[in-house]
Amino acid sequence: MGEAARNIDRIDTAPDFTQADADALNARFEGVTAPEMLSELLAEDTLGRIGVVSSFGTEAIVLLHLVAQANRDVPVIFVDTMKMFDETLAYREQVIDLLGFTNASVVQPDPRVLEAKDETGMRWSYDPDGCCEIRKVEPMRRAKQSLDSWISGRKAFQSQTRQNLPRFEVEDGRMKVNPLGDWTKADLDAYFEEHDLPRHPLEALGYPSVGCSPCTSTVMPGEDPRAGRWRGWDKTECGIHSTTVPKGDDGELPPGYEPFL
């Protein structure tokens, strides 16, 4: 009886944000700086249980520093795909210690799934989408079960799939916050310099974007910063940023809404 009651309570309190909620937040924070926006949001209960999802890549520390200035107790989630660069794992430890986060966690792929679907550890070489699904998307899906909203470090300039990125969007009922959506590379570089933040060690070696080691290569001058991700494949995203279309309050697609593809 007790277990059933808990399940019902969890269902009743599951996140159920709509596009109207995202529209209201986008309007509320139009023209407000990212630091001010995060300071307000993390001091109130508007977004419910909220956490930060970070890859601890080359630009990740900027968002994490902004969040730490507002609230160091916010959960910081990192997905260790078991294929990460050693430099990324070490950088994560450095950043967490430097910024003083008190609730940092690591999620990994389910060992049973790996044994069943990637026993040799080579799925990335012939099915990168499937590899991302079992090593990153599924663990991230599990981690988000405890959240109503999550903060992402995506920026519009990073790729064509991220253009016109709003600050607030709804994904599977959860509110996704993109505080740096309208930041440029120059904005990021200026923030690094202003706050004397340490760079990811691989950036100086020609990796402007860092993911899993087998699927990340160096980028030549003039190439898109993410050109080194899944080079040679028709793939630009790992899949954790779902293209699920948010519904309006009446369950219909909001007027003028175009999904990110």
C-alpha positions in Angstrom: 0.0 0.0 0.0 2.8 2.4 1.0 4.7 1.8 -2.3 1.6 2.4 -4.4 1.0 5.7 -2.6 4.5 6.9 -3.4 4.1 6.0 -7.0 0.9 7.9 -7.3 2.4 10.9 -5.6 5.4 10.8 -8.0 3.0 10.8 -11.0 1.0 13.6 -9.6 4.1 15.8 -9.2 5.8 14.9 -12.4 7.0 17.9 -14.5 4.3 19.2 -16.9 5.5 22.5 -18.3 3.9 23.7 -21.5 5.0 26.0 -24.3 2.9 28.7 -22.7 5.2 28.5 -19.6 8.3 28.8 -21.8 6.8 31.8 -23.6 6.0 33.5 -20.3 9.6 33.0 -19.1 11.1 34.1 -22.4 9.0 37.3 -22.1 9.8 37.8 -18.4 13.6 37.6 -18.9 13.9 39.4 -22.3 16.8 41.8 -22.0 17.9 40.5 -18.6 21.5 39.3 -18.4 22.3 35.7 -17.9 23.8 36.3 -14.4 20.7 38.2 -13.3 18.4 35.7 -14.7 20.1 32.7 -13.0 20.2 34.6 -9.7 16.5 35.2 -9.8 15.6 31.7 -11.0 17.8 29.9 -8.5 16.3 31.9 -5.6 12.7 31.0 -6.3 10.6 27.8 -6.9 9.3 28.7 -10.4 11.2 25.8 -12.1 10.8 23.3 -9.3 13.7 20.8 -8.9 16.4 22.2 -11.1 19.9 20.9 -12.0 22.7 21.7 -14.4 23.8 19.2 -17.0 27.4 19.7 -18.0 29.8 17.9 -20.4 32.7 19.7 -18.8 33.8 20.6 -22.3 35.8 23.6 -23.5 33.2 26.2 -22.7 31.3 24.5 -19.8 33.0 26.3 -17.0 31.4 29.6 -18.0 27.9 28.4 -17.3 29.1 26.6 -14.2 30.7 29.7 -12.9 27.5 31.7 -13.4 25.5 29.1 -11.6 28.0 28.9 -8.7 27.7 32.6 -8.2 23.9 32.1 -7.7 23.8 28.8 -5.8 26.5 26.3 -5.2 24.0 23.7 -4.0 22.4 23.2 -7.4 22.9 19.6 -8.6 25.5 19.3 -11.3 25.2 16.2 -13.5 27.9 14.7 -15.6 27.4 11.7 -17.9 30.5 9.6 -18.0 30.0 7.5 -21.2 33.1 5.4 -20.3 34.6 6.7 -23.4 35.6 10.1 -22.1 39.1 11.7 -22.5 41.2 11.4 -19.3 41.7 15.1 -19.6 37.9 15.7 -19.4 37.6 13.6 -16.2 40.5 15.4 -14.6 39.1 18.8 -15.7 35.8 18.0 -14.1 37.4 17.4 -10.8 39.3 20.6 -11.1 36.2 22.7 -11.9 34.0 21.2 -9.2 36.7 21.9 -6.6 37.4 25.4 -7.9 33.7 26.5 -8.0 32.8 24.7 -4.7 29.7 22.8 -5.9 28.2 20.7 -3.1 26.0 18.3 -5.1 28.0 17.0 -8.1 27.1 13.6 -9.5 28.2 11.2 -12.2 25.9 8.9 -14.1 27.2 6.1 -16.3 25.7 3.6 -18.8 23.9 0.6 -17.4 26.5 -2.3 -17.4 23.8 -4.8 -18.4 22.9 -2.7 -21.5 26.6 -2.4 -22.4 27.1 -6.1 -22.1 24.0 -6.7 -24.3 24.5 -4.0 -26.9 28.2 -3.0 -26.9 30.1 -5.9 -25.5 33.3 -5.1 -27.5 33.1 -1.4 -26.8 33.3 -0.7 -30.5 29.7 0.3 -31.4 30.8 3.9 -31.9 32.8 2.7 -35.0 29.7 1.4 -36.9 26.6 2.8 -35.2 27.4 6.2 -33.5 23.7 7.0 -32.9 23.2 3.7 -31.1 26.4 4.2 -29.1 25.2 7.7 -28.0 21.8 6.2 -27.1 23.1 3.6 -24.7 26.1 5.5 -23.4 24.7 9.1 -23.1 21.0 9.5 -23.8 19.7 6.6 -21.6 21.9 7.6 -18.6 20.9 11.2 -19.0 17.2 10.1 -19.2 17.6 8.4 -15.8 19.4 11.4 -14.2 16.6 13.7 -15.3 13.9 11.7 -13.6 14.7 13.6 -10.4 14.4 17.0 -12.1 11.6 19.3 -13.1 13.9 21.6 -15.1 17.5 21.6 -16.2 20.1 24.1 -17.3 22.0 23.6 -20.5 25.1 25.2 -21.9 24.0 25.2 -25.5 24.7 28.3 -27.6 23.2 29.3 -30.9 26.5 30.0 -32.6 27.8 26.4 -32.1 26.0 24.8 -35.0 23.2 25.3 -37.5 21.0 22.9 -35.4 21.2 25.4 -32.5 20.3 28.6 -34.4 17.4 30.7 -33.0 17.8 29.0 -29.6 15.4 30.4 -27.0 16.3 30.8 -23.4 13.5 28.6 -22.3 12.1 25.6 -24.1 10.0 22.6 -23.0 11.2 19.0 -23.5 9.2 16.0 -22.4 7.3 18.2 -19.9 10.6 19.6 -18.4 11.7 23.2 -18.7 15.1 23.5 -20.3 17.0 26.7 -19.7 19.7 28.0 -22.1 21.2 31.0 -20.3 24.0 31.3 -22.9 21.9 30.8 -26.0 22.6 34.3 -27.4 26.3 34.4 -26.2 29.0 34.6 -28.9 32.5 33.1 -28.8 33.8 36.6 -28.0 31.5 36.8 -25.0 32.8 33.5 -23.7 36.4 34.5 -24.2 35.8 37.8 -22.4 34.2 35.9 -19.5 37.1 33.5 -19.3 39.6 36.4 -19.1 37.5 38.5 -16.7 37.2 35.7 -14.2 40.6 34.0 -14.9 38.9 30.6 -15.5 41.0 27.6 -16.4 40.6 26.2 -20.0 40.0 22.6 -20.9 43.5 21.2 -21.5 42.5 19.8 -24.9 41.5 23.2 -26.3 45.1 24.3 -26.8 45.7 21.0 -28.8 43.1 21.8 -31.4 39.9 20.6 -29.9 37.4 23.5 -29.7 34.6 21.0 -29.0 35.2 17.9 -26.9 33.0 14.8 -26.5 33.9 11.1 -26.3 37.5 10.3 -27.3 36.8 7.9 -30.2 34.4 10.4 -31.9 36.3 13.6 -31.3 39.1 14.8 -33.6 41.0 18.0 -34.0 39.6 20.9 -36.0 41.5 22.8 -38.7 41.5 26.7 -38.7 38.4 27.9 -40.4 36.4 24.8 -39.8 33.1 24.8 -37.8 34.0 24.4 -34.1 32.0 21.2 -34.0 33.5 19.7 -37.2 35.6 17.4 -35.1 32.6 15.7 -33.6 31.6 12.4 -35.4 33.8 13.4 -38.4 32.8 11.5 -41.5 29.3 10.8 -40.2 26.0 12.6 -41.0 25.6 13.4 -37.3 25.9 16.6 -35.3 24.3 16.0 -31.9 24.6 13.2 -29.3 20.8 13.0 -28.8 20.4 14.3 -25.2 18.8 17.5 -26.7 15.6 15.8 -27.8 13.7 17.2 -30.8 10.4 16.4 -29.0 7.9 19.1 -29.9 6.4 20.8 -26.9 2.6 21.0 -26.8 0.4 24.0 -25.9 -2.0 23.9 -23.0 -4.6 22.4 -25.3 -2.2 19.7 -26.6 -1.7 21.4 -30.0 1.5 22.7 -31.6 1.8 26.4 -30.6 1.3 28.9 -33.4 4.4 29.7 -35.3 6.5 27.1 -33.4 9.1 25.3 -35.4 10.9 22.3 -33.8 14.7 22.3 -33.7 15.9 19.7 -36.2 
